[in-house]
Amino acid sequence: MANITLNYRGLTGKRGTITAADTATFVSLITLIIADEDPTVGVLTSSDYDIALERDTSITDVANGSDPIAAGAGNLGLVNGDTIICIDDKKNLLTTNTKEVRQLRKLRIASVKRYAEGKANYTYDATSLPDTYNDNLPGADDNPNTGGLLPKRPWISVSEIATPLTPSEAVGSNAIVNLQVWYDAADTEQYVPSATDETGITQLKDKSAFAHNANPLGGATVRPSYEDTTLQNGYGYVEFDGVNDNFYINPFPQISEQNTYTIFFAAKLNDTADGQALGGVNQGGLSIRTAGGVFTTGTAGLTGTTAVSVDTDWHVFAMRIDLGQGTDAARSLLRIDGHNKSTGANDISSYSGTADATTGTNDGYFLGCRGAGGSDSAGPTAYAAMYMGEVLMFNYALTDIEVKNIENYLSNKWDI
């Protein structure tokens, strides 16, 4: 018995090599090809393939599946260097290969190809398509997206990325459609009036799909200003004076009665005093603030503080609230610069305590301060003297990998 080395051209376009015993049957080559073409994703199956011999396409798995591949009487006579062509199996369209089967096969092939190309999003959700099939008929009952394709769908998952260039690249489709706020101070097109050094800002536009534009709550004296005298990694940013400067997002119904939220700040405090908040809802919660000389959260129900002292450096702050978790300790998270500062570990681990859901009275969010609580009329408090580079808010609990990816996006962009 000897081995035969064969080339193949796969369903994804991959060109590879397999080695088979000369006693192997022609159809058994499919298993070897799958193992080489889809070793990691593991979604392609033998039913996805038809194969043929390139130099004699009459030799196929359908006609010659049980024939041995070696030379000799009754055998197929394959030799070293022969090439196997892989064909998307489209036989019997109205029976075993319906439109539904073909649609799912195309997704599996695309999934493997995306993985091989190094794309972070390669896992699919077929129900995210504008329409799916039931056999050969459109399946309106399993089409939740009547408005058509949503961003990134059907590719729902994401792997860890060292240098994502956009939030959309950093998170999966289930997360990106829940991006409620994206303030990007580096983008000078987002300022009203135009971005001019030391000029007060009457509106900072939201780059998310929801247009939650931020405006100062009060007159001209409470406006933050645009700052680009001293750039951060080549970008300008928003400056809050710590006295009464603020931005307010209202109306903001997506923040009311939420059990899950993930918030990121790329920011720098210019004062180490206690009682400063990077942001928070009008009732005071969902905030990252200073207390007792360290960074902590201002969300009802949380206990404990981070282990890092307040300083005047640029940082990437990440806070995640997820009341759907089974234990109190897993429900909340506060990270600074990619570390859980309660432990110092460069991983995702929990902040101690229980986070409460936001209530129906939380319908606005402050930047550069937090709400005093009680009512909107109570106004903002805990003003921060700070620079703000970027803010992202999801009414969704990002996965551990997605949190890391957004942190990587912000830290690379702002050189933090």
VOFIDREN-9229 format. One record per residue (C-alpha): residue number from 0; residue in three letters; chain; x, y, z. Coordinates in steps of 0.1 Angstrom, whole numbers, plus 5000, padded with zeros to 4 digits. Example, Ala and Ser with C-alpha at 12.3 -4.5 7.8 and 13.67 -1.06 7.14 Angstrom:
2
+-----+------+-------+------+------+------+
:  nr : rest : kette :   xx :   yy :   zz :
+-----+------+-------+------+------+------+
:   0 :  ALA :     A : 5123 : 4955 : 5078 :
:   1 :  SER :     A : 5137 : 4989 : 5071 :
+-----+------+-------+------+------+------+
This chain:
416
+-----+------+-------+------+------+------+
:  nr : rest : kette :   xx :   yy :   zz :
+-----+------+-------+------+------+------+
:   0 :  MET :     A : 5000 : 5000 : 5000 :
:   1 :  ALA :     A : 5013 : 5035 : 4991 :
:   2 :  ASN :     A : 5001 : 5070 : 4995 :
:   3 :  ILE :     A : 4990 : 5093 : 4967 :
:   4 :  THR :     A : 4994 : 5131 : 4971 :
:   5 :  LEU :     A : 4966 : 5151 : 4954 :
:   6 :  ASN :     A : 4959 : 5188 : 4949 :
:   7 :  TYR :     A : 4924 : 5202 : 4953 :
:   8 :  ARG :     A : 4905 : 5234 : 4945 :
:   9 :  GLY :     A : 4880 : 5238 : 4973 :
:  10 :  LEU :     A : 4846 : 5253 : 4976 :
:  11 :  THR :     A : 4860 : 5285 : 4991 :
:  12 :  GLY :     A : 4885 : 5289 : 4963 :
:  13 :  LYS :     A : 4913 : 5275 : 4985 :
:  14 :  ARG :     A : 4940 : 5255 : 4967 :
:  15 :  GLY :     A : 4954 : 5228 : 4989 :
:  16 :  THR :     A : 4970 : 5194 : 4991 :
:  17 :  ILE :     A : 4958 : 5161 : 5006 :
:  18 :  THR :     A : 4974 : 5127 : 5010 :
:  19 :  ALA :     A : 4953 : 5095 : 5007 :
:  20 :  ALA :     A : 4961 : 5058 : 5008 :
:  21 :  ASP :     A : 4959 : 5042 : 4974 :
:  22 :  THR :     A : 4932 : 5019 : 4987 :
:  23 :  ALA :     A : 4909 : 5049 : 4995 :
:  24 :  THR :     A : 4877 : 5054 : 4976 :
:  25 :  PHE :     A : 4871 : 5084 : 4955 :
:  26 :  VAL :     A : 4843 : 5097 : 4978 :
:  27 :  SER :     A : 4865 : 5094 : 5009 :
:  28 :  LEU :     A : 4886 : 5122 : 4995 :
:  29 :  ILE :     A : 4858 : 5146 : 5005 :
:  30 :  THR :     A : 4865 : 5140 : 5042 :
:  31 :  LEU :     A : 4902 : 5147 : 5037 :
:  32 :  ILE :     A : 4895 : 5179 : 5018 :
:  33 :  ILE :     A : 4871 : 5192 : 5044 :
:  34 :  ALA :     A : 4897 : 5185 : 5071 :
:  35 :  ASP :     A : 4921 : 5208 : 5052 :
:  36 :  GLU :     A : 4897 : 5234 : 5039 :
:  37 :  ASP :     A : 4877 : 5239 : 5071 :
:  38 :  PRO :     A : 4899 : 5227 : 5100 :
:  39 :  THR :     A : 4888 : 5255 : 5125 :
:  40 :  VAL :     A : 4853 : 5267 : 5118 :
:  41 :  GLY :     A : 4840 : 5232 : 5113 :
:  42 :  VAL :     A : 4808 : 5240 : 5094 :
:  43 :  LEU :     A : 4813 : 5224 : 5060 :
:  44 :  THR :     A : 4800 : 5189 : 5056 :
:  45 :  SER :     A : 4803 : 5161 : 5030 :
:  46 :  SER :     A : 4768 : 5169 : 5017 :
:  47 :  ASP :     A : 4781 : 5204 : 5006 :
:  48 :  TYR :     A : 4805 : 5188 : 4981 :
:  49 :  ASP :     A : 4806 : 5171 : 4947 :
:  50 :  ILE :     A : 4840 : 5164 : 4935 :
:  51 :  ALA :     A : 4855 : 5155 : 4901 :
:  52 :  LEU :     A : 4889 : 5147 : 4887 :
:  53 :  GLU :     A : 4902 : 5177 : 4868 :
:  54 :  ARG :     A : 4919 : 5158 : 4839 :
:  55 :  ASP :     A : 4888 : 5136 : 4835 :
:  56 :  THR :     A : 4857 : 5152 : 4848 :
:  57 :  SER :     A : 4836 : 5121 : 4840 :
:  58 :  ILE :     A : 4852 : 5107 : 4872 :
:  59 :  THR :     A : 4830 : 5120 : 4900 :
:  60 :  ASP :     A : 4819 : 5110 : 4935 :
:  61 :  VAL :     A : 4784 : 5104 : 4922 :
:  62 :  ALA :     A : 4796 : 5080 : 4894 :
:  63 :  ASN :     A : 4827 : 5065 : 4910 :
:  64 :  GLY :     A : 4823 : 5071 : 4947 :
:  65 :  SER :     A : 4831 : 5036 : 4958 :
:  66 :  ASP :     A : 4860 : 5030 : 4934 :
:  67 :  PRO :     A : 4896 : 5029 : 4948 :
:  68 :  ILE :     A : 4918 : 5057 : 4936 :
:  69 :  ALA :     A : 4949 : 5037 : 4929 :
:  70 :  ALA :     A : 4961 : 5025 : 4895 :
:  71 :  GLY :     A : 4952 : 4990 : 4884 :
:  72 :  ALA :     A : 4923 : 4970 : 4870 :
:  73 :  GLY :     A : 4890 : 4983 : 4883 :
:  74 :  ASN :     A : 4906 : 5013 : 4899 :
:  75 :  LEU :     A : 4905 : 5049 : 4889 :
:  76 :  GLY :     A : 4942 : 5053 : 4883 :
:  77 :  LEU :     A : 4949 : 5086 : 4901 :
:  78 :  VAL :     A : 4985 : 5095 : 4904 :
:  79 :  ASN :     A : 5006 : 5120 : 4925 :
:  80 :  GLY :     A : 4998 : 5156 : 4915 :
:  81 :  ASP :     A : 4963 : 5150 : 4902 :
:  82 :  THR :     A : 4938 : 5177 : 4910 :
:  83 :  ILE :     A : 4904 : 5173 : 4925 :
:  84 :  ILE :     A : 4878 : 5199 : 4917 :
:  85 :  CYS :     A : 4853 : 5207 : 4944 :
:  86 :  ILE :     A : 4818 : 5217 : 4933 :
:  87 :  ASP :     A : 4790 : 5233 : 4953 :
:  88 :  ASP :     A : 4765 : 5204 : 4953 :
:  89 :  LYS :     A : 4734 : 5218 : 4935 :
:  90 :  LYS :     A : 4718 : 5184 : 4925 :
:  91 :  ASN :     A : 4681 : 5177 : 4931 :
:  92 :  LEU :     A : 4670 : 5213 : 4937 :
:  93 :  LEU :     A : 4634 : 5204 : 4944 :
:  94 :  THR :     A : 4642 : 5175 : 4968 :
:  95 :  THR :     A : 4673 : 5173 : 4990 :
:  96 :  ASN :     A : 4688 : 5206 : 4977 :
:  97 :  THR :     A : 4661 : 5231 : 4982 :
:  98 :  LYS :     A : 4666 : 5269 : 4981 :
:  99 :  GLU :     A : 4667 : 5268 : 5019 :
: 100 :  VAL :     A : 4695 : 5242 : 5018 :
: 101 :  ARG :     A : 4714 : 5261 : 4992 :
: 102 :  GLN :     A : 4711 : 5294 : 5011 :
: 103 :  LEU :     A : 4726 : 5278 : 5042 :
: 104 :  ARG :     A : 4753 : 5261 : 5022 :
: 105 :  LYS :     A : 4764 : 5295 : 5008 :
: 106 :  LEU :     A : 4766 : 5309 : 5043 :
: 107 :  ARG :     A : 4787 : 5280 : 5055 :
: 108 :  ILE :     A : 4811 : 5284 : 5025 :
: 109 :  ALA :     A : 4813 : 5322 : 5031 :
: 110 :  SER :     A : 4819 : 5316 : 5068 :
: 111 :  VAL :     A : 4849 : 5294 : 5061 :
: 112 :  LYS :     A : 4862 : 5318 : 5035 :
: 113 :  ARG :     A : 4859 : 5348 : 5058 :
: 114 :  TYR :     A : 4878 : 5330 : 5085 :
: 115 :  ALA :     A : 4906 : 5321 : 5061 :
: 116 :  GLU :     A : 4908 : 5357 : 5050 :
: 117 :  GLY :     A : 4913 : 5368 : 5086 :
: 118 :  LYS :     A : 4880 : 5385 : 5090 :
: 119 :  ALA :     A : 4869 : 5390 : 5126 :
: 120 :  ASN :     A : 4832 : 5384 : 5118 :
: 121 :  TYR :     A : 4827 : 5349 : 5103 :
: 122 :  THR :     A : 4799 : 5333 : 5124 :
: 123 :  TYR :     A : 4765 : 5338 : 5108 :
: 124 :  ASP :     A : 4729 : 5340 : 5119 :
: 125 :  ALA :     A : 4707 : 5330 : 5090 :
: 126 :  THR :     A : 4676 : 5347 : 5105 :
: 127 :  SER :     A : 4694 : 5380 : 5101 :
: 128 :  LEU :     A : 4690 : 5378 : 5064 :
: 129 :  PRO :     A : 4663 : 5400 : 5047 :
: 130 :  ASP :     A : 4645 : 5367 : 5040 :
: 131 :  THR :     A : 4651 : 5330 : 5046 :
: 132 :  TYR :     A : 4635 : 5301 : 5029 :
: 133 :  ASN :     A : 4613 : 5272 : 5040 :
: 134 :  ASP :     A : 4622 : 5246 : 5015 :
: 135 :  ASN :     A : 4617 : 5265 : 4982 :
: 136 :  LEU :     A : 4593 : 5292 : 4995 :
: 137 :  PRO :     A : 4601 : 5325 : 5012 :
: 138 :  GLY :     A : 4598 : 5321 : 5050 :
: 139 :  ALA :     A : 4582 : 5353 : 5062 :
: 140 :  ASP :     A : 4576 : 5337 : 5096 :
: 141 :  ASP :     A : 4613 : 5336 : 5103 :
: 142 :  ASN :     A : 4623 : 5370 : 5089 :
: 143 :  PRO :     A : 4625 : 5394 : 5119 :
: 144 :  ASN :     A : 4643 : 5421 : 5098 :
: 145 :  THR :     A : 4615 : 5434 : 5077 :
: 146 :  GLY :     A : 4635 : 5465 : 5070 :
: 147 :  GLY :     A : 4662 : 5446 : 5052 :
: 148 :  LEU :     A : 4698 : 5438 : 5062 :
: 149 :  LEU :     A : 4711 : 5454 : 5094 :
: 150 :  PRO :     A : 4747 : 5465 : 5097 :
: 151 :  LYS :     A : 4772 : 5436 : 5096 :
: 152 :  ARG :     A : 4745 : 5409 : 5095 :
: 153 :  PRO :     A : 4744 : 5380 : 5091 :
: 154 :  TRP :     A : 4779 : 5379 : 5106 :
: 155 :  ILE :     A : 4771 : 5381 : 5142 :
: 156 :  SER :     A : 4803 : 5373 : 5162 :
: 157 :  VAL :     A : 4837 : 5389 : 5164 :
: 158 :  SER :     A : 4871 : 5377 : 5175 :
: 159 :  GLU :     A : 4897 : 5397 : 5194 :
: 160 :  ILE :     A : 4913 : 5424 : 5173 :
: 161 :  ALA :     A : 4945 : 5442 : 5182 :
: 162 :  THR :     A : 4938 : 5474 : 5162 :
: 163 :  PRO :     A : 4902 : 5477 : 5150 :
: 164 :  LEU :     A : 4897 : 5509 : 5130 :
: 165 :  THR :     A : 4860 : 5515 : 5138 :
: 166 :  PRO :     A : 4835 : 5505 : 5164 :
: 167 :  SER :     A : 4816 : 5485 : 5137 :
: 168 :  GLU :     A : 4847 : 5464 : 5132 :
: 169 :  ALA :     A : 4852 : 5459 : 5169 :
: 170 :  VAL :     A : 4818 : 5444 : 5178 :
: 171 :  GLY :     A : 4793 : 5419 : 5164 :
: 172 :  SER :     A : 4761 : 5428 : 5146 :
: 173 :  ASN :     A : 4739 : 5423 : 5177 :
: 174 :  ALA :     A : 4760 : 5449 : 5195 :
: 175 :  ILE :     A : 4764 : 5475 : 5167 :
: 176 :  VAL :     A : 4727 : 5479 : 5161 :
: 177 :  ASN :     A : 4725 : 5488 : 5198 :
: 178 :  LEU :     A : 4751 : 5515 : 5196 :
: 179 :  GLN :     A : 4730 : 5544 : 5210 :
: 180 :  VAL :     A : 4756 : 5571 : 5212 :
: 181 :  TRP :     A : 4789 : 5578 : 5195 :
: 182 :  TYR :     A : 4806 : 5611 : 5202 :
: 183 :  ASP :     A : 4838 : 5614 : 5183 :
: 184 :  ALA :     A : 4856 : 5646 : 5192 :
: 185 :  ALA :     A : 4883 : 5639 : 5166 :
: 186 :  ASP :     A : 4858 : 5643 : 5138 :
: 187 :  THR :     A : 4855 : 5681 : 5133 :
: 188 :  GLU :     A : 4824 : 5676 : 5112 :
: 189 :  GLN :     A : 4804 : 5668 : 5143 :
: 190 :  TYR :     A : 4807 : 5703 : 5160 :
: 191 :  VAL :     A : 4782 : 5731 : 5159 :
: 192 :  PRO :     A : 4795 : 5757 : 5154 :
: 193 :  SER :     A : 4825 : 5746 : 5134 :
: 194 :  ALA :     A : 4855 : 5733 : 5154 :
: 195 :  THR :     A : 4876 : 5763 : 5163 :
: 196 :  ASP :     A : 4901 : 5763 : 5191 :
: 197 :  GLU :     A : 4887 : 5776 : 5224 :
: 198 :  THR :     A : 4852 : 5782 : 5209 :
: 199 :  GLY :     A : 4821 : 5772 : 5228 :
: 200 :  ILE :     A : 4801 : 5742 : 5214 :
: 201 :  THR :     A : 4764 : 5745 : 5211 :
: 202 :  GLN :     A : 4760 : 5709 : 5198 :
: 203 :  LEU :     A : 4781 : 5678 : 5195 :
: 204 :  LYS :     A : 4765 : 5654 : 5169 :
: 205 :  ASP :     A : 4760 : 5618 : 5175 :
: 206 :  LYS :     A : 4775 : 5594 : 5149 :
: 207 :  SER :     A : 4753 : 5565 : 5158 :
: 208 :  ALA :     A : 4721 : 5557 : 5139 :
: 209 :  PHE :     A : 4700 : 5573 : 5166 :
: 210 :  ALA :     A : 4711 : 5610 : 5163 :
: 211 :  HIS :     A : 4713 : 5615 : 5201 :
: 212 :  ASN :     A : 4729 : 5649 : 5197 :
: 213 :  ALA :     A : 4743 : 5665 : 5229 :
: 214 :  ASN :     A : 4736 : 5701 : 5238 :
: 215 :  PRO :     A : 4746 : 5722 : 5269 :
: 216 :  LEU :     A : 4719 : 5724 : 5295 :
: 217 :  GLY :     A : 4719 : 5762 : 5303 :
: 218 :  GLY :     A : 4731 : 5793 : 5286 :
: 219 :  ALA :     A : 4763 : 5803 : 5269 :
: 220 :  THR :     A : 4784 : 5801 : 5300 :
: 221 :  VAL :     A : 4780 : 5763 : 5304 :
: 222 :  ARG :     A : 4792 : 5754 : 5269 :
: 223 :  PRO :     A : 4822 : 5731 : 5267 :
: 224 :  SER :     A : 4848 : 5742 : 5242 :
: 225 :  TYR :     A : 4868 : 5727 : 5213 :
: 226 :  GLU :     A : 4905 : 5723 : 5221 :
: 227 :  ASP :     A : 4933 : 5717 : 5196 :
: 228 :  THR :     A : 4962 : 5738 : 5208 :
: 229 :  THR :     A : 4977 : 5707 : 5223 :
: 230 :  LEU :     A : 4966 : 5677 : 5203 :
: 231 :  GLN :     A : 4962 : 5641 : 5215 :
: 232 :  ASN :     A : 4977 : 5618 : 5189 :
: 233 :  GLY :     A : 4969 : 5644 : 5163 :
: 234 :  TYR :     A : 4933 : 5650 : 5173 :
: 235 :  GLY :     A : 4914 : 5678 : 5190 :
: 236 :  TYR :     A : 4889 : 5671 : 5218 :
: 237 :  VAL :     A : 4862 : 5687 : 5240 :
: 238 :  GLU :     A : 4872 : 5706 : 5271 :
: 239 :  PHE :     A : 4850 : 5709 : 5302 :
: 240 :  ASP :     A : 4860 : 5735 : 5328 :
: 241 :  GLY :     A : 4848 : 5717 : 5359 :
: 242 :  VAL :     A : 4826 : 5746 : 5370 :
: 243 :  ASN :     A : 4794 : 5743 : 5350 :
: 244 :  ASP :     A : 4803 : 5730 : 5315 :
: 245 :  ASN :     A : 4781 : 5701 : 5304 :
: 246 :  PHE :     A : 4764 : 5683 : 5276 :
: 247 :  TYR :     A : 4730 : 5668 : 5280 :
: 248 :  ILE :     A : 4713 : 5641 : 5259 :
: 249 :  ASN :     A : 4676 : 5644 : 5260 :
: 250 :  PRO :     A : 4653 : 5629 : 5250 :
: 251 :  PHE :     A : 4670 : 5596 : 5254 :
: 252 :  PRO :     A : 4643 : 5570 : 5259 :
: 253 :  GLN :     A : 4667 : 5541 : 5252 :
: 254 :  ILE :     A : 4684 : 5546 : 5286 :
: 255 :  SER :     A : 4652 : 5542 : 5306 :
: 256 :  GLU :     A : 4645 : 5509 : 5324 :
: 257 :  GLN :     A : 4676 : 5492 : 5310 :
: 258 :  ASN :     A : 4690 : 5461 : 5325 :
: 259 :  THR :     A : 4721 : 5461 : 5302 :
: 260 :  TYR :     A : 4744 : 5489 : 5292 :
: 261 :  THR :     A : 4781 : 5492 : 5282 :
: 262 :  ILE :     A : 4797 : 5527 : 5282 :
: 263 :  PHE :     A : 4832 : 5538 : 5271 :
: 264 :  PHE :     A : 4851 : 5570 : 5276 :
: 265 :  ALA :     A : 4884 : 5581 : 5262 :
: 266 :  ALA :     A : 4890 : 5610 : 5285 :
: 267 :  LYS :     A : 4915 : 5629 : 5308 :
: 268 :  LEU :     A : 4907 : 5645 : 5341 :
: 269 :  ASN :     A : 4926 : 5678 : 5347 :
: 270 :  ASP :     A : 4919 : 5678 : 5384 :
: 271 :  THR :     A : 4923 : 5650 : 5409 :
: 272 :  ALA :     A : 4897 : 5662 : 5433 :
: 273 :  ASP :     A : 4868 : 5640 : 5445 :
: 274 :  GLY :     A : 4833 : 5644 : 5432 :
: 275 :  GLN :     A : 4839 : 5646 : 5395 :
: 276 :  ALA :     A : 4818 : 5626 : 5370 :
: 277 :  LEU :     A : 4827 : 5618 : 5334 :
: 278 :  GLY :     A : 4790 : 5613 : 5328 :
: 279 :  GLY :     A : 4758 : 5599 : 5342 :
: 280 :  VAL :     A : 4720 : 5597 : 5339 :
: 281 :  ASN :     A : 4698 : 5625 : 5352 :
: 282 :  GLN :     A : 4691 : 5604 : 5383 :
: 283 :  GLY :     A : 4728 : 5601 : 5390 :
: 284 :  GLY :     A : 4735 : 5565 : 5380 :
: 285 :  LEU :     A : 4754 : 5549 : 5352 :
: 286 :  SER :     A : 4783 : 5572 : 5359 :
: 287 :  ILE :     A : 4821 : 5569 : 5362 :
: 288 :  ARG :     A : 4833 : 5593 : 5388 :
: 289 :  THR :     A : 4859 : 5601 : 5414 :
: 290 :  ALA :     A : 4854 : 5593 : 5451 :
: 291 :  GLY :     A : 4879 : 5588 : 5479 :
: 292 :  GLY :     A : 4908 : 5595 : 5456 :
: 293 :  VAL :     A : 4900 : 5566 : 5432 :
: 294 :  PHE :     A : 4878 : 5559 : 5402 :
: 295 :  THR :     A : 4844 : 5543 : 5409 :
: 296 :  THR :     A : 4809 : 5540 : 5395 :
: 297 :  GLY :     A : 4778 : 5559 : 5405 :
: 298 :  THR :     A : 4754 : 5532 : 5397 :
: 299 :  ALA :     A : 4729 : 5523 : 5424 :
: 300 :  GLY :     A : 4736 : 5490 : 5442 :
: 301 :  LEU :     A : 4773 : 5488 : 5434 :
: 302 :  THR :     A : 4799 : 5484 : 5462 :
: 303 :  GLY :     A : 4836 : 5486 : 5463 :
: 304 :  THR :     A : 4860 : 5508 : 5443 :
: 305 :  THR :     A : 4888 : 5504 : 5419 :
: 306 :  ALA :     A : 4924 : 5502 : 5431 :
: 307 :  VAL :     A : 4937 : 5530 : 5409 :
: 308 :  SER :     A : 4942 : 5565 : 5422 :
: 309 :  VAL :     A : 4928 : 5594 : 5403 :
: 310 :  ASP :     A : 4954 : 5611 : 5380 :
: 311 :  THR :     A : 4956 : 5636 : 5352 :
: 312 :  ASP :     A : 4965 : 5611 : 5324 :
: 313 :  TRP :     A : 4944 : 5600 : 5294 :
: 314 :  HIS :     A : 4925 : 5568 : 5301 :
: 315 :  VAL :     A : 4901 : 5544 : 5284 :
: 316 :  PHE :     A : 4872 : 5538 : 5308 :
: 317 :  ALA :     A : 4848 : 5509 : 5303 :
: 318 :  MET :     A : 4817 : 5502 : 5324 :
: 319 :  ARG :     A : 4793 : 5473 : 5317 :
: 320 :  ILE :     A : 4761 : 5465 : 5335 :
: 321 :  ASP :     A : 4743 : 5432 : 5329 :
: 322 :  LEU :     A : 4715 : 5423 : 5353 :
: 323 :  GLY :     A : 4708 : 5392 : 5333 :
: 324 :  GLN :     A : 4739 : 5375 : 5349 :
: 325 :  GLY :     A : 4731 : 5348 : 5375 :
: 326 :  THR :     A : 4754 : 5362 : 5403 :
: 327 :  ASP :     A : 4758 : 5396 : 5417 :
: 328 :  ALA :     A : 4795 : 5396 : 5411 :
: 329 :  ALA :     A : 4791 : 5390 : 5374 :
: 330 :  ARG :     A : 4766 : 5418 : 5369 :
: 331 :  SER :     A : 4789 : 5448 : 5367 :
: 332 :  LEU :     A : 4823 : 5457 : 5355 :
: 333 :  LEU :     A : 4846 : 5487 : 5356 :
: 334 :  ARG :     A : 4879 : 5487 : 5336 :
: 335 :  ILE :     A : 4905 : 5513 : 5330 :
: 336 :  ASP :     A : 4930 : 5510 : 5302 :
: 337 :  GLY :     A : 4921 : 5474 : 5296 :
: 338 :  HIS :     A : 4925 : 5463 : 5331 :
: 339 :  ASN :     A : 4901 : 5454 : 5359 :
: 340 :  LYS :     A : 4914 : 5478 : 5384 :
: 341 :  SER :     A : 4900 : 5459 : 5414 :
: 342 :  THR :     A : 4925 : 5431 : 5407 :
: 343 :  GLY :     A : 4950 : 5447 : 5383 :
: 344 :  ALA :     A : 4944 : 5418 : 5359 :
: 345 :  ASN :     A : 4944 : 5423 : 5322 :
: 346 :  ASP :     A : 4913 : 5403 : 5318 :
: 347 :  ILE :     A : 4875 : 5407 : 5321 :
: 348 :  SER :     A : 4865 : 5401 : 5357 :
: 349 :  SER :     A : 4837 : 5414 : 5378 :
: 350 :  TYR :     A : 4833 : 5445 : 5399 :
: 351 :  SER :     A : 4819 : 5437 : 5433 :
: 352 :  GLY :     A : 4782 : 5443 : 5441 :
: 353 :  THR :     A : 4749 : 5444 : 5424 :
: 354 :  ALA :     A : 4739 : 5470 : 5398 :
: 355 :  ASP :     A : 4704 : 5482 : 5397 :
: 356 :  ALA :     A : 4685 : 5488 : 5365 :
: 357 :  THR :     A : 4679 : 5523 : 5354 :
: 358 :  THR :     A : 4644 : 5534 : 5360 :
: 359 :  GLY :     A : 4618 : 5551 : 5338 :
: 360 :  THR :     A : 4628 : 5585 : 5352 :
: 361 :  ASN :     A : 4662 : 5581 : 5337 :
: 362 :  ASP :     A : 4656 : 5595 : 5302 :
: 363 :  GLY :     A : 4686 : 5618 : 5299 :
: 364 :  TYR :     A : 4724 : 5615 : 5301 :
: 365 :  PHE :     A : 4750 : 5641 : 5311 :
: 366 :  LEU :     A : 4786 : 5644 : 5299 :
: 367 :  GLY :     A : 4811 : 5662 : 5320 :
: 368 :  CYS :     A : 4790 : 5657 : 5351 :
: 369 :  ARG :     A : 4760 : 5636 : 5362 :
: 370 :  GLY :     A : 4725 : 5643 : 5372 :
: 371 :  ALA :     A : 4717 : 5655 : 5407 :
: 372 :  GLY :     A : 4688 : 5631 : 5410 :
: 373 :  GLY :     A : 4651 : 5636 : 5418 :
: 374 :  SER :     A : 4641 : 5652 : 5386 :
: 375 :  ASP :     A : 4655 : 5669 : 5355 :
: 376 :  SER :     A : 4649 : 5702 : 5372 :
: 377 :  ALA :     A : 4674 : 5693 : 5399 :
: 378 :  GLY :     A : 4700 : 5698 : 5372 :
: 379 :  PRO :     A : 4736 : 5685 : 5368 :
: 380 :  THR :     A : 4762 : 5681 : 5395 :
: 381 :  ALA :     A : 4797 : 5666 : 5401 :
: 382 :  TYR :     A : 4812 : 5687 : 5373 :
: 383 :  ALA :     A : 4845 : 5674 : 5359 :
: 384 :  ALA :     A : 4875 : 5694 : 5347 :
: 385 :  MET :     A : 4883 : 5671 : 5318 :
: 386 :  TYR :     A : 4891 : 5665 : 5282 :
: 387 :  MET :     A : 4868 : 5642 : 5263 :
: 388 :  GLY :     A : 4880 : 5624 : 5232 :
: 389 :  GLU :     A : 4853 : 5599 : 5225 :
: 390 :  VAL :     A : 4822 : 5583 : 5241 :
: 391 :  LEU :     A : 4804 : 5552 : 5230 :
: 392 :  MET :     A : 4772 : 5539 : 5247 :
: 393 :  PHE :     A : 4754 : 5506 : 5240 :
: 394 :  ASN :     A : 4721 : 5496 : 5256 :
: 395 :  TYR :     A : 4735 : 5461 : 5253 :
: 396 :  ALA :     A : 4760 : 5440 : 5274 :
: 397 :  LEU :     A : 4790 : 5436 : 5251 :
: 398 :  THR :     A : 4808 : 5403 : 5253 :
: 399 :  ASP :     A : 4842 : 5402 : 5270 :
: 400 :  ILE :     A : 4859 : 5402 : 5235 :
: 401 :  GLU :     A : 4838 : 5431 : 5223 :
: 402 :  VAL :     A : 4848 : 5451 : 5254 :
: 403 :  LYS :     A : 4885 : 5445 : 5247 :
: 404 :  ASN :     A : 4881 : 5454 : 5211 :
: 405 :  ILE :     A : 4864 : 5487 : 5218 :
: 406 :  GLU :     A : 4892 : 5494 : 5243 :
: 407 :  ASN :     A : 4918 : 5486 : 5217 :
: 408 :  TYR :     A : 4900 : 5508 : 5192 :
: 409 :  LEU :     A : 4900 : 5538 : 5216 :
: 410 :  SER :     A : 4935 : 5532 : 5230 :
: 411 :  ASN :     A : 4951 : 5529 : 5195 :
: 412 :  LYS :     A : 4932 : 5559 : 5181 :
: 413 :  TRP :     A : 4940 : 5582 : 5211 :
: 414 :  ASP :     A : 4974 : 5568 : 5219 :
: 415 :  ILE :     A : 4964 : 5558 : 5254 :
+-----+------+-------+------+------+------+
